[in-house]
Amino acid sequence: MSLVSPYFDLTPMGGYAHDWALVDVETSGLIPRRDRVLSVAVVTIGRDGEQTGEFSTLLDPGCDPGPVDVHGLTAEQLRGAPTFDQVAERIGAMLQNRVLVAHNAQFDYDFLAHEFARARMWLPVSQRLCTLALNRRVDPPTADMKLGTLAAHYGVAQRHAHDALDDTRVLAGILRASLQEAARLALQLPLVNCPPRAESQFTPTPPKTPCAYRNPGRLAPGSPLRQGMKVAITGETVCARAELIGRGVAAGLNMMGSVSHHTSVLVSNEPATESAKARRAAVEGVPVIDEDTYLQLLSDVEAGAGHQAPGPAPVTPAPRQAEPAPIGSGVRPLSGRRVLVLGGAHTEAAGARNLVVELGGSAAVNLSRSVTDVVVLPGGENDRRMPRIADLGLSVHDERWLVDPAVTATVPLPGADAEVAAGRTAETPVGAAAPHALPRGGVIDLPTPTSPWHVTASWAPWEHGEVDVVAFVLDEDEQVAFDEDFVFYGAPENPGGTVHLLTNGPAEQTITVDVASLPPSSHRVVIAAAIDGGLSFGDVGAVQVAAAPGDSAAPLTRATLDAATSERTLVLAEVYRRGPLWRFRAVGQGYDHGLDALARGYGVDIAD
């Protein structure tokens, strides 16, 4: 089998030529630390596009196979198959020194990493490529990004969906076509570096349970503790710290790892201590009691009020968004168009992108198949993408086009096909409505999907630093229930597994939010981004945020957010409760301080 045609030789094309290992796994569930791999297939392909190896097998997971209606694998079929540790060495040899490729690659990578860890082996993968992330950058005119949909779009035959080997063969055809499109658009491949993962990261930990009671406020002098009060402990204690925390949890208190304005009481045997918690308590006026008093109060804790459970939500509420009023009485002039703005000072470019949204269009941050128009501000004519834009025949305009799109002429480009440029229109995905273009501060109601919402942040690739996307799961006091509700690269999942970070490439990261499984105490999930060192979001430029009901679904909404020049952290969006519904807001609020200060503001205990 040849991955590439004789007319598309990847070998001399640098960043597009690699030794590939295409992988697909079928699993007993969706959580790698808990569920098991039921079948695995690997197809290896060389830099010249020729297949060099193929292996597939069913596996005995030693547990219930899970949703047979999804993967079609029964316990009887798996009985007698090898266990993963029996084939791990062979699979590892096929993955060694190759780029792992999969559709939703982090899913397959995480499951393989856990299986290799159980077999007391390292997963020998140093880089991976997700064809889902690659196609989000290409942005073909499809209703969604599912494997079957992309196969149909690219003309790849699919015979047995959810069969690991057939899915891997289909993946080879999709990779071939996607690489062709990436080369045509001069896109950087979203390769993800995969450093060795410590075995301790795969050790299952019991999920923490959020406090079932609302915070009643501060502890008043002479009054009893009440269930739901937020209690922090600092300094040396006579009883073990774990015992004091455990007894507080058993009594219905909300035991916190940090102090904030919402803390009810701080327990400390050393009132004059200079610990960070004590200093913060003094600033916020939080009352302080000693350990003996705390233990006495634990003997008679008053009943608290539970979190109000949301009522039943409509199955499919009509999306409602806050957006600028229509210009004129008809359809807004840029409806259905996707516009890439090049050049200009930061304020000029941000203003142009905002105007695109006000006119009904969608502002792009990268060149892709869905871009229909390019606005060139001063300096934009020197952008490295201009020759490619000319080759593609895109309509190119100056800033006057945003004042009157109906009459301002297209800017001619050397080598561009004028007829193609003049007649180009948006490619509408078959069977899908165009995503809602939200302005900064815009809000849209979220229908309840059968899978978690995927909020994806993306930006133009750059080589001078890294952007980290994070999430905070907050209660009604806008505070985390415990430090582990801060989701970031080093801790990519909260204890309940309801919020998860996915790294799709150097210029794209996703936060998944399972709104149907969030406890009543979780009112809001804040999604933010941060840059380390002396860099700022002025160096990065605009950040696009899209919300989709599933990993391969078409986005329901998109927003393009511009930070000012000096911000080091940027709150991108939030998913929050409003009565029985969940809503999505595009925020775009930047701060000059670092991620540590943002985390402390949400109640995360960050060491000084």
C-alpha positions as CSV (number, residue, x, y, z in Angstrom):
1,M,0.0,0.0,0.0
2,S,1.4,3.4,-0.9
3,L,0.5,6.4,1.2
4,V,1.4,9.0,-1.4
5,S,1.1,9.1,-5.1
6,P,4.1,9.4,-7.5
7,Y,3.1,13.0,-8.0
8,F,3.4,13.9,-4.3
9,D,6.7,12.7,-3.0
10,L,7.1,13.8,0.7
11,T,10.8,12.8,0.9
12,P,12.3,16.1,0.0
13,M,9.6,18.2,1.8
14,G,11.3,18.5,5.2
15,G,8.6,18.9,7.8
16,Y,6.1,16.7,5.9
17,A,8.3,13.6,5.6
18,H,8.5,11.3,8.5
19,D,8.6,7.6,9.4
20,W,5.0,7.0,10.5
21,A,3.3,4.5,12.8
22,L,-0.5,4.7,12.3
23,V,-2.4,3.4,15.3
24,D,-6.0,2.6,16.3
25,V,-7.2,1.1,19.6
26,E,-10.7,-0.1,20.6
27,T,-11.3,0.2,24.3
28,S,-13.6,-0.9,27.1
29,G,-14.4,2.7,28.0
30,L,-13.1,6.3,27.7
31,I,-10.9,6.7,30.8
32,P,-7.3,5.4,30.3
33,R,-6.4,5.1,34.0
34,R,-9.5,2.8,34.5
35,D,-10.4,1.1,31.2
36,R,-8.5,-1.3,29.0
37,V,-7.5,-1.8,25.3
38,L,-9.5,-4.5,23.6
39,S,-7.8,-4.5,20.2
40,V,-4.9,-2.7,18.6
41,A,-3.7,-2.2,15.1
42,V,-0.4,-0.6,13.9
43,V,0.6,0.2,10.3
44,T,4.1,1.5,9.7
45,I,4.9,3.7,6.6
46,G,8.2,5.1,5.5
47,R,9.2,8.6,4.3
48,D,8.7,7.5,0.7
49,G,5.1,6.6,1.4
50,E,5.5,2.9,1.2
51,Q,4.0,0.6,3.9
52,T,6.7,-1.2,5.8
53,G,4.7,-3.2,8.4
54,E,1.3,-4.2,9.7
55,F,0.1,-5.8,12.9
56,S,-3.3,-6.2,14.6
57,T,-4.7,-8.4,17.4
58,L,-7.6,-8.7,19.7
59,L,-6.6,-8.5,23.4
60,D,-7.9,-10.2,26.6
61,P,-8.4,-7.2,28.9
62,G,-9.2,-9.3,32.0
63,C,-12.4,-7.2,32.6
64,D,-15.8,-6.5,31.1
65,P,-15.4,-5.3,27.5
66,G,-17.8,-2.4,28.0
67,P,-20.1,-1.1,25.3
68,V,-20.3,-4.0,22.8
69,D,-22.8,-1.9,20.7
70,V,-20.0,0.6,20.0
71,H,-17.0,-1.7,19.3
72,G,-18.7,-5.0,18.6
73,L,-16.3,-7.0,20.7
74,T,-17.8,-9.5,23.2
75,A,-16.2,-11.3,26.1
76,E,-16.5,-14.6,24.1
77,Q,-14.6,-13.1,21.2
78,L,-11.8,-11.8,23.4
79,R,-11.4,-15.0,25.5
80,G,-8.2,-16.7,24.6
81,A,-6.7,-13.6,23.0
82,P,-3.2,-12.5,24.2
83,T,-2.9,-10.0,27.0
84,F,-1.3,-6.7,26.3
85,D,1.9,-7.5,28.0
86,Q,2.4,-10.5,25.7
87,V,2.4,-8.2,22.6
88,A,3.8,-5.0,24.1
89,E,7.4,-5.7,22.9
90,R,6.2,-6.2,19.3
91,I,4.1,-3.1,19.3
92,G,6.9,-1.1,20.9
93,A,9.3,-2.2,18.2
94,M,6.9,-0.9,15.5
95,L,6.5,2.5,17.3
96,Q,10.2,3.0,18.0
97,N,11.7,6.0,16.1
98,R,8.4,6.8,14.4
99,V,5.8,9.5,14.7
100,L,2.6,8.0,16.2
101,V,-0.4,9.0,14.1
102,A,-4.0,8.5,15.2
103,H,-7.4,10.2,14.9
104,N,-7.7,12.0,18.3
105,A,-4.1,10.9,19.0
106,Q,-4.0,11.8,22.7
107,F,-6.8,9.2,23.3
108,D,-4.8,6.4,21.7
109,Y,-1.5,7.6,23.1
110,D,-2.8,7.8,26.7
111,F,-4.3,4.3,26.5
112,L,-1.1,2.8,25.1
113,A,0.9,4.7,27.8
114,H,-1.2,3.1,30.5
115,E,-1.0,-0.3,29.0
116,F,2.8,-0.1,28.6
117,A,3.0,1.1,32.2
118,R,1.0,-1.9,33.5
119,A,3.4,-4.1,31.5
120,R,6.3,-2.3,33.3
121,M,7.6,-0.8,30.1
122,W,8.0,2.6,28.6
123,L,5.9,3.7,25.6
124,P,8.6,4.4,23.0
125,V,7.0,7.4,21.3
126,S,8.7,10.8,21.2
127,Q,6.3,12.6,18.9
128,R,2.7,12.1,17.8
129,L,0.4,13.7,15.1
130,C,-3.3,13.9,15.4
131,T,-5.2,13.8,12.1
132,L,-8.1,15.4,13.8
133,A,-6.0,18.4,14.9
134,L,-4.4,18.5,11.4
135,N,-7.8,18.6,9.7
136,R,-9.0,21.3,12.1
137,R,-6.1,23.4,10.7
138,V,-6.9,22.4,7.1
139,D,-10.6,23.0,7.9
140,P,-12.2,21.1,4.9
141,P,-15.8,21.7,4.0
142,T,-17.3,18.8,6.0
143,A,-20.1,18.6,8.5
144,D,-17.8,17.2,11.2
145,M,-14.3,15.7,11.6
146,K,-15.3,12.1,12.2
147,L,-13.1,9.5,10.6
148,G,-15.9,8.3,8.4
149,T,-16.8,11.8,7.3
150,L,-13.2,12.7,6.4
151,A,-12.8,9.3,4.6
152,A,-15.9,10.1,2.4
153,H,-14.6,13.7,1.8
154,Y,-11.1,12.5,0.7
155,G,-12.4,9.5,-1.2
156,V,-11.0,6.8,1.1
157,A,-13.0,3.5,1.3
158,Q,-14.2,2.5,4.8
159,R,-15.4,-1.1,5.1
160,H,-15.7,-1.8,8.8
161,A,-16.1,1.2,11.2
162,H,-14.6,0.6,14.7
163,D,-12.5,-2.3,13.4
164,A,-9.0,-1.3,14.5
165,L,-7.2,-2.6,11.4
166,D,-9.6,-1.2,8.9
167,D,-9.7,2.2,10.8
168,T,-5.9,2.2,10.6
169,R,-5.9,1.6,6.8
170,V,-8.5,4.4,6.4
171,L,-6.3,6.6,8.5
172,A,-3.5,6.1,6.1
173,G,-5.6,7.5,3.2
174,I,-6.8,10.4,5.3
175,L,-3.2,11.2,6.4
176,R,-2.1,11.2,2.7
177,A,-4.8,13.6,1.7
178,S,-4.4,15.8,4.8
179,L,-0.7,16.1,4.2
180,Q,-1.4,17.2,0.6
181,E,-3.8,19.9,1.8
182,A,-1.3,21.0,4.5
183,A,1.4,21.4,1.9
184,R,-0.9,23.3,-0.4
185,L,-1.7,25.7,2.4
186,A,1.9,25.7,3.7
187,L,0.7,24.7,7.2
188,Q,3.0,23.7,10.0
189,L,2.2,20.1,11.1
190,P,0.8,20.0,14.7
191,L,3.4,17.6,16.0
192,V,3.3,17.0,19.8
193,N,6.4,16.1,21.7
194,C,5.9,13.2,24.0
195,P,8.4,13.0,26.9
196,P,8.6,9.8,28.9
197,R,5.8,9.6,31.4
198,A,6.5,8.5,34.9
199,E,4.7,5.4,36.0
200,S,3.3,7.2,39.0
201,Q,1.1,9.3,36.7
202,F,-0.8,6.1,35.8
203,T,-1.6,5.1,39.4
204,P,-5.3,5.3,39.9
205,T,-6.3,7.7,42.7
206,P,-9.8,7.7,44.4
207,P,-11.8,10.7,43.2
208,K,-12.3,13.5,45.7
209,T,-15.9,14.4,46.5
210,P,-16.9,18.1,46.5
211,C,-18.5,19.4,49.7
212,A,-22.3,18.8,49.5
213,Y,-23.2,22.0,51.3
214,R,-23.2,25.7,50.3
215,N,-20.7,28.0,52.1
216,P,-22.7,29.8,54.9
217,G,-20.0,32.4,55.4
218,R,-17.5,33.4,58.2
219,L,-17.4,31.8,61.6
220,A,-18.6,34.3,64.1
221,P,-17.1,34.5,67.6
222,G,-18.9,32.1,70.0
223,S,-20.8,30.5,67.2
224,P,-20.7,26.8,66.0
225,L,-19.3,25.6,62.8
226,R,-21.8,24.9,60.1
227,Q,-21.7,22.4,57.3
228,G,-20.3,23.9,54.1
229,M,-17.9,26.3,55.9
230,K,-14.6,26.6,54.1
231,V,-11.8,25.7,56.6
232,A,-8.0,25.9,56.0
233,I,-5.2,24.7,58.2
234,T,-1.7,26.1,58.5
235,G,1.4,25.4,60.6
236,E,2.3,22.6,62.9
237,T,-0.5,20.6,64.5
238,V,-0.7,18.0,67.3
239,C,-2.9,15.7,65.5
240,A,-1.9,14.6,62.0
241,R,-3.0,17.1,59.3
242,A,-4.7,14.3,57.4
243,E,-6.7,13.4,60.5
244,L,-7.9,17.0,61.0
245,I,-8.9,17.2,57.4
246,G,-10.6,13.9,57.4
247,R,-12.7,14.7,60.5
248,G,-13.7,18.0,58.9
249,V,-14.8,16.4,55.7
250,A,-16.7,13.8,57.7
251,A,-18.5,16.6,59.5
252,G,-19.6,18.2,56.2
253,L,-17.0,21.0,56.2
254,N,-15.3,22.2,53.0
255,M,-11.6,21.6,53.8
256,M,-9.5,24.0,51.6
257,G,-5.8,24.0,50.7
258,S,-5.6,27.8,50.5
259,V,-7.1,31.0,52.0
260,S,-9.3,33.5,50.1
261,H,-11.9,36.1,50.8
262,H,-14.5,33.3,51.1
263,T,-12.6,31.2,53.7
264,S,-14.8,30.8,56.8
265,V,-12.0,30.1,59.4
266,L,-8.3,29.4,59.5
267,V,-7.0,26.8,62.0
268,S,-3.5,27.7,63.4
269,N,-1.7,27.0,66.6
270,E,0.7,29.9,65.9
271,P,-1.4,33.1,65.3
272,A,1.8,35.1,64.6
273,T,3.1,32.7,61.9
274,E,4.3,34.2,58.7
275,S,2.9,31.5,56.5
276,A,1.2,32.5,53.2
277,K,-2.2,31.3,54.5
278,A,-1.9,33.4,57.8
279,R,-0.8,36.5,55.8
280,R,-3.7,36.1,53.5
281,A,-6.1,35.6,56.4
282,A,-4.9,38.8,58.0
283,V,-5.5,40.7,54.8
284,E,-8.9,39.3,54.2
285,G,-10.1,39.5,57.9
286,V,-10.6,35.7,58.1
287,P,-11.1,34.6,61.8
288,V,-8.4,32.3,63.3
289,I,-8.9,29.5,65.8
290,D,-6.4,27.0,67.4
291,E,-6.5,23.3,67.0
292,D,-8.2,22.6,70.3
293,T,-11.0,25.0,69.6
294,Y,-11.5,23.4,66.1
295,L,-11.7,19.9,67.6
296,Q,-14.3,21.1,70.2
297,L,-16.4,22.7,67.5
298,L,-16.3,19.6,65.4
299,S,-18.3,17.8,68.1
300,D,-21.4,19.9,67.3
301,V,-21.5,21.1,63.7
302,E,-24.8,22.7,62.6
303,A,-26.6,21.4,59.5
304,G,-26.0,23.3,56.3
305,A,-27.9,24.0,53.2
306,G,-27.2,21.7,50.2
307,H,-26.3,23.0,46.8
308,Q,-29.4,23.7,44.7
309,A,-29.7,21.0,42.1
310,P,-30.6,22.4,38.7
311,G,-34.0,21.6,37.2
312,P,-34.4,19.5,34.1
313,A,-33.1,21.2,31.0
314,P,-34.8,21.1,27.6
315,V,-33.4,18.4,25.4
316,T,-32.3,20.8,22.7
317,P,-32.7,24.4,23.7
318,A,-32.5,26.9,20.9
319,P,-29.1,28.5,20.8
320,R,-29.2,32.1,22.0
321,Q,-26.2,34.4,21.6
322,A,-25.4,38.0,22.5
323,E,-24.1,39.7,19.4
324,P,-24.0,43.1,17.8
325,A,-27.2,44.3,16.3
326,P,-27.5,43.7,12.5
327,I,-26.2,46.5,10.3
328,G,-29.1,47.7,8.2
329,S,-32.3,45.7,7.8
330,G,-31.0,42.7,5.8
331,V,-28.4,40.1,6.1
332,R,-25.1,41.4,7.3
333,P,-22.6,41.8,4.4
334,L,-20.0,39.3,5.6
335,S,-22.4,36.5,6.6
336,G,-20.9,33.2,5.7
337,R,-17.4,34.6,5.0
338,R,-14.2,33.8,7.0
339,V,-11.7,36.6,6.9
340,L,-7.9,36.5,7.7
341,V,-6.4,39.8,8.7
342,L,-2.7,40.3,8.1
343,G,-0.4,43.1,9.2
344,G,-1.2,46.3,11.0
345,A,-0.4,47.3,14.6
346,H,-2.0,45.3,17.3
347,T,-4.9,47.8,17.9
348,E,-5.5,48.1,14.1
349,A,-5.6,44.3,13.6
350,A,-7.8,43.8,16.6
351,G,-10.2,46.5,15.4
352,A,-10.3,44.9,12.0
353,R,-11.2,41.5,13.4
354,N,-13.9,43.0,15.6
355,L,-15.4,44.7,12.6
356,V,-15.4,41.4,10.7
357,V,-17.6,39.9,13.4
358,E,-19.8,43.0,13.6
359,L,-20.4,42.6,9.8
360,G,-21.5,39.0,10.3
361,G,-18.2,37.2,9.3
362,S,-15.8,35.0,11.2
363,A,-12.3,36.2,11.9
364,A,-9.6,33.5,11.2
365,V,-6.1,33.4,12.9
366,N,-4.6,30.9,10.4
367,L,-4.8,30.2,6.7
368,S,-7.1,27.3,6.0
369,R,-9.6,25.8,3.5
370,S,-12.4,27.8,5.0
371,V,-10.8,31.3,4.6
372,T,-12.6,33.2,1.8
373,D,-11.1,36.7,2.1
374,V,-7.9,38.3,3.3
375,V,-7.6,41.9,4.6
376,V,-4.1,43.3,4.3
377,L,-3.3,46.2,6.7
378,P,0.0,48.1,6.5
379,G,2.9,45.7,6.6
380,G,0.7,42.7,5.8
381,E,2.0,42.6,2.2
382,N,5.2,41.2,3.6
383,D,3.5,38.2,5.4
384,R,5.1,34.9,4.5
385,R,1.7,33.6,3.5
386,M,1.0,36.1,0.8
387,P,2.5,34.0,-2.1
388,R,0.4,31.0,-1.0
389,I,-2.7,33.3,-0.8
390,A,-2.1,34.4,-4.3
391,D,-1.7,30.8,-5.5
392,L,-5.0,29.9,-3.9
393,G,-6.8,32.7,-5.6
394,L,-8.3,34.2,-2.4
395,S,-10.0,37.5,-2.5
396,V,-7.6,40.1,-1.0
397,H,-8.7,43.5,0.2
398,D,-7.4,46.6,2.0
399,E,-8.9,48.1,5.1
400,R,-11.5,50.1,3.1
401,W,-13.3,46.8,2.3
402,L,-14.4,46.6,5.9
403,V,-16.1,50.0,5.7
404,D,-18.1,49.0,2.6
405,P,-17.6,45.3,1.6
406,A,-20.2,45.7,-1.2
407,V,-18.3,48.1,-3.4
408,T,-14.6,48.2,-2.5
409,A,-12.6,46.5,-5.2
410,T,-10.4,43.4,-4.6
411,V,-6.7,44.1,-4.3
412,P,-4.9,42.3,-7.2
413,L,-2.0,40.1,-6.4
414,P,0.8,39.1,-8.8
415,G,0.2,35.5,-10.0
416,A,-3.3,35.4,-8.7
417,D,-6.2,34.2,-10.9
418,A,-8.4,37.2,-10.9
419,E,-11.5,35.3,-12.0
420,V,-11.1,32.8,-9.2
421,A,-10.5,35.5,-6.7
422,A,-13.5,37.5,-7.7
423,G,-15.8,34.5,-7.7
424,R,-14.6,32.7,-4.6
425,T,-17.3,32.1,-1.9
426,A,-17.3,30.3,1.4
427,E,-17.3,26.5,1.3
428,T,-20.3,25.5,3.4
429,P,-20.0,22.2,5.2
430,V,-22.5,19.7,3.9
431,G,-25.2,19.1,6.5
432,A,-23.9,21.6,9.1
433,A,-24.7,25.2,9.9
434,A,-21.9,27.7,10.1
435,P,-20.6,28.2,13.6
436,H,-21.9,31.3,15.5
437,A,-19.3,34.0,15.4
438,L,-19.2,35.4,19.0
439,P,-17.8,38.8,19.8
440,R,-15.8,39.4,23.0
441,G,-18.3,39.0,25.9
442,G,-20.8,37.2,23.6
443,V,-22.8,34.4,25.2
444,I,-24.6,31.3,23.7
445,D,-26.7,28.6,25.3
446,L,-25.3,25.1,25.0
447,P,-27.5,22.1,24.1
448,T,-26.8,19.1,26.2
449,P,-24.6,16.7,24.1
450,T,-24.1,13.0,24.6
451,S,-20.4,13.6,24.9
452,P,-18.3,16.3,26.7
453,W,-18.0,19.8,25.2
454,H,-14.7,20.4,23.6
455,V,-13.4,24.0,24.0
456,T,-10.4,24.4,21.6
457,A,-8.0,27.3,21.7
458,S,-5.7,27.9,18.7
459,W,-3.3,30.6,17.6
460,A,-0.8,31.2,14.8
461,P,2.3,29.0,15.2
462,W,5.4,30.8,16.6
463,E,8.8,29.7,17.8
464,H,9.7,31.9,20.7
465,G,7.7,30.4,23.6
466,E,4.9,28.1,24.7
467,V,1.3,28.8,25.4
468,D,-0.4,26.7,28.2
469,V,-4.1,26.3,28.3
470,V,-5.6,25.6,31.7
471,A,-9.0,25.3,33.4
472,F,-10.5,26.0,36.9
473,V,-13.6,24.2,38.1
474,L,-15.3,26.8,40.4
475,D,-18.1,26.8,43.0
476,E,-20.6,29.5,43.8
477,D,-17.8,31.5,45.5
478,E,-15.8,31.5,42.3
479,Q,-13.2,29.2,44.0
480,V,-11.9,25.7,43.4
481,A,-13.2,23.1,45.8
482,F,-9.7,21.7,46.1
483,D,-6.4,22.3,44.3
484,E,-6.9,19.3,42.0
485,D,-9.8,21.3,40.3
486,F,-7.0,23.3,38.7
487,V,-6.4,21.5,35.4
488,F,-3.1,22.1,33.6
489,Y,-0.3,20.2,31.7
490,G,1.1,18.7,34.9
491,A,-2.3,17.5,36.1
492,P,-4.4,17.2,32.9
493,E,-7.6,15.9,34.6
494,N,-9.6,16.9,37.7
495,P,-10.4,14.2,40.3
496,G,-13.9,13.5,39.0
497,G,-12.7,13.2,35.4
498,T,-15.2,15.8,34.3
499,V,-12.6,18.3,33.0
500,H,-9.6,17.3,30.9
501,L,-6.8,18.9,29.0
502,L,-5.9,17.7,25.5
503,T,-2.7,18.8,23.8
504,N,-3.3,18.7,20.1
505,G,-0.2,20.5,18.9
506,P,2.1,23.4,19.5
507,A,-0.6,25.9,18.4
508,E,-3.8,24.2,19.7
509,Q,-5.0,22.8,23.0
510,T,-8.5,21.6,24.1
511,I,-10.3,21.6,27.4
512,T,-13.2,19.0,27.6
513,V,-16.1,19.7,30.0
514,D,-18.5,16.9,30.8
515,V,-21.4,19.2,31.9
516,A,-23.8,16.3,32.4
517,S,-21.5,14.8,35.1
518,L,-20.4,17.9,36.9
519,P,-21.7,17.9,40.5
520,P,-24.2,20.6,41.6
521,S,-21.4,22.4,43.5
522,S,-19.6,23.1,40.3
523,H,-21.0,26.3,38.8
524,R,-18.4,27.5,36.4
525,V,-15.4,26.2,34.4
526,V,-13.0,29.0,33.5
527,I,-10.6,28.3,30.6
528,A,-7.5,30.4,30.4
529,A,-4.1,30.6,28.7
530,A,-0.7,31.7,30.0
531,I,2.9,32.4,28.8
532,D,6.0,31.8,30.8
533,G,9.0,34.2,30.9
534,G,9.1,37.7,29.6
535,L,6.8,37.1,26.6
536,S,3.2,38.3,26.3
537,F,0.1,37.7,24.3
538,G,1.0,40.7,22.2
539,D,3.7,38.4,20.8
540,V,1.3,35.6,20.1
541,G,-1.5,37.7,18.5
542,A,-5.1,36.7,18.3
543,V,-6.4,33.5,19.9
544,Q,-9.3,31.6,18.4
545,V,-11.7,29.7,20.8
546,A,-14.2,27.2,19.4
547,A,-16.8,25.1,21.3
548,A,-18.0,21.8,19.8
549,P,-20.3,19.1,21.2
550,G,-17.7,16.3,20.9
551,D,-14.1,15.7,19.7
552,S,-15.0,15.3,16.0
553,A,-18.1,17.5,15.9
554,A,-18.4,20.8,14.0
555,P,-18.0,23.9,16.3
556,L,-21.3,25.4,17.5
557,T,-19.5,28.7,18.0
558,R,-16.2,30.5,17.5
559,A,-14.7,33.7,18.9
560,T,-11.4,35.4,18.0
561,L,-9.9,37.1,21.0
562,D,-7.2,39.9,20.9
563,A,-5.2,40.6,24.0
564,A,-3.3,43.9,24.4
565,T,0.4,44.0,24.2
566,S,1.6,43.2,27.8
567,E,-0.8,40.4,29.1
568,R,0.9,37.2,30.3
569,T,-2.4,35.5,31.2
570,L,-5.6,35.5,29.3
571,V,-9.1,34.3,30.4
572,L,-10.4,32.9,27.1
573,A,-13.9,31.6,27.9
574,E,-16.1,30.1,30.5
575,V,-18.8,27.4,30.6
576,Y,-21.3,28.2,33.4
577,R,-24.7,27.3,34.8
578,R,-27.7,29.5,34.2
579,G,-30.7,27.8,35.8
580,P,-31.1,24.4,34.2
581,L,-28.9,25.3,31.2
582,W,-25.2,25.6,30.6
583,R,-23.9,28.6,28.7
584,F,-20.6,29.5,26.9
585,R,-19.1,33.0,27.1
586,A,-16.2,34.3,25.1
587,V,-14.3,36.4,27.7
588,G,-11.0,37.7,26.3
589,Q,-9.8,39.3,29.5
590,G,-6.0,39.6,29.9
591,Y,-3.8,40.3,32.9
592,D,-0.2,41.3,33.2
593,H,0.5,38.9,36.1
594,G,1.5,35.3,35.7
595,L,-0.5,32.0,36.0
596,D,0.4,31.6,39.6
597,A,-1.4,34.8,40.6
598,L,-4.4,33.8,38.5
599,A,-4.5,30.4,40.2
600,R,-4.3,32.0,43.7
601,G,-7.2,34.2,42.8
602,Y,-9.3,31.2,42.2
603,G,-8.2,29.6,45.5
604,V,-5.5,27.3,44.4
605,D,-2.7,26.8,46.9
606,I,0.5,27.8,45.0
607,A,3.7,27.6,47.0
608,D,5.6,30.9,47.3
